[in-house]
């Protein structure tokens, strides 16, 4: 459960209403939560296997997404440990300590490795693990820094965006926008789109910022807030964004799954899918996870519904990943589920670890890289 956070000026005004709403929703009592779906047997058509595992260190409740590159995987633990692992054989190239707890996953372009802390520090290291620089932002950092194009771009939980020069740590620009009084304390990913960075905003919006100076180029609506209470009007964009070609797709909590033109923000299509996680896409479909943990597929070109799999309801699913032969989601009990992209039928299941998978499955050379809450980093290969 991602709990809302209040901006200081409105904290006392809405605190009682928020607490009542959370109680009514069952957040304070596990007995009122929906039961996770029982896993049912099926005829497997794919054969996943664990190629290697590495103990990174417990996430301590933070969604510490690893950075997966062609020649390296960088992963972090809540206690400040950072490791570089060779993706082909799982060998640890180095292991360092950031010297402070970490709350964000890792961002890297292969040259600079960046992480964030609960005190709003941004720490940058070289690909060899040696410290490069540190910088301060205005709030804690829970989303992985976006690293590339000579920049380290950081979105803090007060929704300010700061861009730092990757080699020196000099602040290049800052972007901020007035926010609603109530927002989700949930990580949401940024993405490069041409010479812009696309940033999720509270209130169900995304904005494209110029990489050179942080100026807003366009802004698009993913979902409009609805309802009369602050809780009912929560429509923050959650999880991963999907960017490919001219398409940019995002999903909003209590809102919609929406695709826009990433060159100008013009709407392509939108469907009512209250999001529980982010989205992914391939050449045919856009895949998402709704608020009940149903996995859905919509046609990338038109938004038409293709399939909906409800067999994993309330299992705490991650954002999806897409392989040529499967859509992959992790759940809160350590299982990876492989679904046929054309039909949504179950194709395979594997449990690399017994603890929750804390980040979307990342793809590497036809395999899947995962990180669990207990700190198991693993590569899973998929054989037919």
C-alpha positions in Angstrom: 0.0 0.0 0.0 1.4 3.4 -1.0 0.3 5.9 1.6 -0.5 9.5 0.6 1.7 12.3 1.8 0.5 15.8 2.6 2.0 19.1 1.7 2.8 21.0 4.9 0.2 23.8 4.4 -2.7 21.4 4.2 -1.6 18.6 6.6 -3.9 19.3 9.5 -6.8 20.3 7.3 -7.1 16.9 5.7 -5.4 14.5 8.0 -8.6 13.3 9.7 -10.4 12.7 6.4 -7.4 10.8 5.1 -7.2 8.6 8.1 -10.9 7.8 8.0 -10.7 7.0 4.3 -7.7 4.7 4.8 -9.5 2.9 7.7 -12.6 2.5 5.6 -10.4 1.0 2.8 -9.0 -1.5 5.1 -5.4 -0.2 5.1 -5.3 -0.4 8.9 -6.6 -3.9 9.3 -5.2 -6.8 7.4 -8.4 -8.8 8.0 -10.3 -6.4 5.7 -7.9 -6.7 2.8 -8.9 -8.8 -0.2 -7.4 -12.3 -0.1 -4.7 -12.8 -2.7 -5.8 -15.2 -5.5 -4.7 -18.8 -5.1 -2.3 -20.0 -7.7 -3.9 -22.5 -10.0 -2.2 -25.3 -12.0 -1.9 -24.9 -15.8 -0.1 -26.5 -18.6 3.2 -24.6 -19.0 4.4 -23.8 -22.5 7.6 -22.1 -21.5 10.4 -23.3 -19.1 12.0 -20.5 -17.0 15.1 -21.3 -14.9 17.3 -19.3 -12.5 20.7 -18.8 -14.1 22.3 -17.1 -11.1 21.6 -15.3 -7.8 23.5 -12.7 -5.9 22.8 -11.5 -2.3 22.6 -7.7 -2.5 21.1 -6.8 0.9 17.5 -6.2 2.1 15.6 -3.3 0.5 14.1 -2.3 3.9 10.7 -1.5 2.4 12.1 0.7 -0.4 11.4 -0.1 -4.1 15.1 -0.4 -5.1 15.0 -0.9 -8.8 18.3 -2.1 -10.3 19.9 -0.6 -13.4 20.4 -3.2 -16.1 22.8 -2.4 -18.9 24.4 -4.6 -21.6 27.6 -5.3 -19.6 26.6 -4.6 -16.0 23.8 -4.7 -13.5 23.9 -2.2 -10.6 21.8 -2.9 -7.6 21.4 -1.3 -4.1 20.3 -2.3 -0.6 18.5 -0.2 2.0 21.6 -0.2 4.2 23.6 1.7 1.5 25.3 -1.3 -0.2 25.8 -1.0 -4.0 27.0 -3.8 -6.2 28.1 -4.2 -9.8 27.3 -7.6 -11.2 28.2 -9.2 -14.5 24.9 -10.1 -16.1 26.3 -13.0 -18.1 27.6 -15.0 -15.2 26.5 -13.2 -12.0 30.0 -12.5 -10.8 30.3 -9.5 -8.4 32.7 -6.9 -9.9 32.7 -4.7 -6.8 30.7 -4.0 -3.7 30.8 -0.6 -2.0 28.9 1.2 0.8 27.4 4.6 0.1 27.8 5.4 3.8 24.1 6.2 4.3 20.8 4.4 3.9 19.3 4.4 0.4 15.6 4.8 -0.6 15.9 5.0 -4.4 16.9 2.4 -6.9 20.0 2.8 -9.1 20.2 4.9 -12.3 23.2 4.5 -14.7 24.2 5.0 -18.2 27.3 2.8 -17.9 29.6 5.7 -16.9 27.9 7.2 -13.9 25.9 5.3 -11.2 23.5 7.4 -9.1 21.3 6.8 -6.1 19.2 8.8 -3.7 18.8 8.9 0.1 16.0 9.6 2.7 17.7 12.9 3.4 17.5 14.2 -0.1 21.1 13.5 -1.0 22.1 12.4 -4.6 25.2 10.3 -4.6 27.1 9.6 -7.9 29.8 7.0 -8.5 31.9 6.0 -11.4 31.5 2.6 -13.2 34.4 1.5 -11.1 32.5 2.3 -7.8 34.6 5.3 -6.9 32.7 8.4 -5.6 32.3 11.2 -8.0 30.1 13.8 -6.3 27.1 14.4 -4.1 24.3 17.0 -4.3 21.3 18.0 -2.2 17.7 18.2 -3.2 14.7 19.4 -1.2 13.1 16.1 -0.2 13.8 12.4 0.0 14.4 10.5 -3.2 12.4 7.3 -3.9 12.5 7.1 -7.7 15.7 6.0 -9.4 17.7 8.9 -10.9 17.5 9.0 -14.7 21.1 9.0 -16.0 22.1 9.8 -19.6 22.7 12.5 -22.2 25.3 14.0 -19.9 22.8 14.5 -17.0 21.7 12.9 -13.8 18.0 13.8 -13.4 16.4 13.4 -10.0 12.7 13.6 -9.0 12.2 14.0 -5.2 9.0 13.1 -3.3 8.0 16.8 -3.2 7.8 16.5 -7.0 10.7 18.8 -7.8 12.9 17.8 -10.6 16.7 18.6 -10.6 19.2 18.0 -13.4 22.9 17.7 -12.5 25.8 17.6 -14.9 26.9 13.9 -14.8 30.6 14.5 -14.7 30.7 17.3 -12.1 27.4 17.3 -10.1 26.8 21.0 -11.0 23.1 21.7 -11.0 22.0 22.5 -14.5 18.3 23.3 -13.9 15.3 22.8 -11.6 11.7 22.4 -12.4 8.8 22.7 -9.9 5.1 22.9 -10.1 2.3 23.5 -7.5 1.1 20.2 -6.3 -2.3 19.0 -4.9 -2.5 18.8 -1.1 -2.5 15.0 -1.1 -0.2 12.8 -3.3 0.9 9.2 -3.3 4.2 8.3 -1.8 4.9 6.0 -4.6 7.9 5.9 -7.0 7.2 6.8 -10.6 9.7 6.6 -13.4 10.9 9.3 -15.7 11.9 8.6 -19.3 13.9 10.1 -22.1 12.0 11.0 -25.3 14.2 12.5 -27.9 15.9 15.6 -26.5 13.3 15.8 -23.6 12.7 14.0 -20.3 9.1 13.1 -19.6 8.2 13.5 -15.9 5.1 12.3 -14.1 3.2 14.9 -12.1 0.7 14.7 -9.3 -2.9 15.0 -10.4 -2.6 12.6 -13.3 -0.4 14.6 -15.7 3.0 14.2 -17.4 5.2 17.0 -18.7 8.1 16.9 -21.2 11.0 19.1 -20.2 13.9 20.3 -22.4 17.1 18.5 -21.5 19.1 21.7 -22.1 17.2 24.0 -19.7 14.3 22.3 -18.0 11.6 24.3 -19.9 8.3 22.6 -20.3 7.7 21.7 -24.0 4.3 20.1 -23.5 2.0 18.8 -20.8 -0.6 16.0 -21.2 -3.4 14.7 -19.1 -3.3 11.0 -18.2 -6.4 11.1 -15.9 -8.5 13.9 -14.5 -9.1 13.9 -10.7 -12.7 12.8 -9.8 -14.6 12.7 -6.5 -15.3 15.1 -3.7 -12.6 14.1 -1.1 -8.9 14.5 -1.4 -8.4 10.7 -1.3 -11.0 10.2 -4.1 -9.2 12.7 -6.2 -5.8 11.0 -6.0 -4.8 10.3 -9.7 -1.0 10.3 -9.5 0.8 8.6 -12.4 2.4 5.4 -11.0 5.1 3.0 -11.9 7.0 2.9 -15.2 6.3 4.8 -18.4 6.5 3.1 -21.7 8.2 4.9 -24.6 8.7 3.5 -28.1 8.6 5.3 -31.4 6.2 8.2 -31.2 4.1 6.5 -28.4 4.3 7.4 -24.7 2.0 5.5 -22.4 1.3 6.0 -18.7 -1.2 4.8 -16.1 -2.7 6.8 -13.2 -4.0 5.6 -9.8 -7.8 5.6 -9.7 -7.6 6.9 -13.3 -6.8 5.7 -16.8 -4.2 4.1 -19.1 -3.4 6.7 -21.6 -1.1 7.0 -24.7 0.0 10.3 -26.2 2.4 11.4 -28.9 5.7 11.9 -27.2 6.6 14.7 -29.6 3.8 17.1 -28.7 1.7 15.4 -26.0 -1.4 15.0 -28.2 -3.8 12.3 -27.1 -3.7 9.1 -29.0 -6.2 7.1 -26.8 -7.2 6.6 -23.2 -9.0 3.7 -21.4 -10.5 3.5 -17.9 -7.9 1.3 -16.1 -7.4 2.5 -12.5 -3.7 1.6 -12.2 -2.0 -0.5 -9.6 1.4 -0.4 -11.4 3.1 1.0 -14.5 2.9 0.0 -18.1 5.1 -1.7 -20.8 4.6 -2.1 -24.6 5.7 -4.1 -27.6 4.9 -3.6 -31.3 1.3 -4.8 -30.8 0.1 -4.1 -27.4 0.3 -1.9 -24.3 0.3 -3.9 -21.0 -0.7 -2.7 -17.6 -1.8 -3.8 -14.1 -5.1 -2.4 -12.6 -5.9 -1.7 -9.0 -7.1 -5.3 -8.4 -3.9 -6.7 -9.9 -5.6 -7.8 -13.1 -3.1 -7.8 -16.0 -4.5 -6.1 -19.1 -3.5 -5.7 -22.7 -4.7 -3.0 -25.1 -3.9 -2.6 -28.8 -1.1 -0.1 -29.1 -2.6 1.5 -32.2 -6.2 2.0 -31.0 -6.5 1.2 -27.3 -9.0 -1.6 -28.0 -9.1 -4.2 -25.2 -7.2 -7.4 -26.2 -7.3 -9.5 -23.0 -7.6 -9.3 -19.3 -6.1 -11.9 -16.9 -7.7 -11.8 -13.4 -5.9 -14.9 -12.1 -3.4 -12.9 -10.0 -5.8 -10.6 -8.2 -4.6 -8.9 -5.1 -1.2 -10.5 -5.2 0.8 -7.2 -5.2 2.0 -7.2 -8.8 4.9 -5.3 -10.2 4.8 -3.2 -13.4 5.1 -5.6 -16.3 8.1 -6.5 -18.5 7.8 -7.7 -22.0 9.8 -10.5 -23.7 9.2 -11.6 -27.3 7.4 -14.7 -26.0 5.9 -13.5 -22.7 4.6 -10.7 -20.5 6.3 -10.9 -17.1 5.1 -9.7 -13.7 6.4 -10.3 -10.2 4.2 -10.6 -7.2 4.4 -10.0 -3.5 5.3 -13.5 -2.6 8.3 -13.9 -4.9 6.7 -15.5 -7.9 7.4 -14.5 -11.5 4.4 -15.1 -13.8 4.8 -15.4 -17.6 1.7 -14.7 -19.7 1.2 -15.2 -23.4 1.3 -11.7 -25.0 -1.3 -12.6 -27.6 -3.9 -14.1 -25.2 -2.9 -13.4 -21.6 -2.9 -17.1 -20.8 -0.4 -18.4 -18.2 2.7 -19.8 -19.9 5.0 -20.4 -17.0 5.7 -19.7 -13.3 8.9 -19.6 -11.2 9.7 -18.6 -7.7 13.3 -17.4 -7.5 12.9 -16.2 -3.9 10.2 -16.2 -1.3 10.1 -12.4 -0.7 8.3 -9.8 -2.7 9.7 -8.7 -6.1 10.2 -5.0 -5.5 10.8 -3.7 -9.0 9.5 -4.3 -12.5 11.3 -7.3 -14.1 14.1 -5.8 -16.2 15.1 -7.4 -19.5 18.6 -8.5 -20.5 19.4 -10.4 -23.7 16.2 -12.3 -23.7 16.4 -13.0 -19.9 14.7 -11.3 -16.9 16.6 -9.6 -14.1 14.7 -9.3 -10.7 15.4 -7.9 -7.2 13.5 -9.1 -4.2 12.6 -7.3 -0.9 15.1 -9.6 0.9 17.9 -8.6 -1.5 18.1 -11.5 -3.9 19.3 -10.3 -7.3 18.6 -13.0 -10.0 18.7 -13.6 -13.7 16.0 -15.9 -15.0 16.3 -17.4 -18.5 13.4 -18.5 -20.5 13.6 -21.7 -22.5 10.9 -23.0 -24.9 
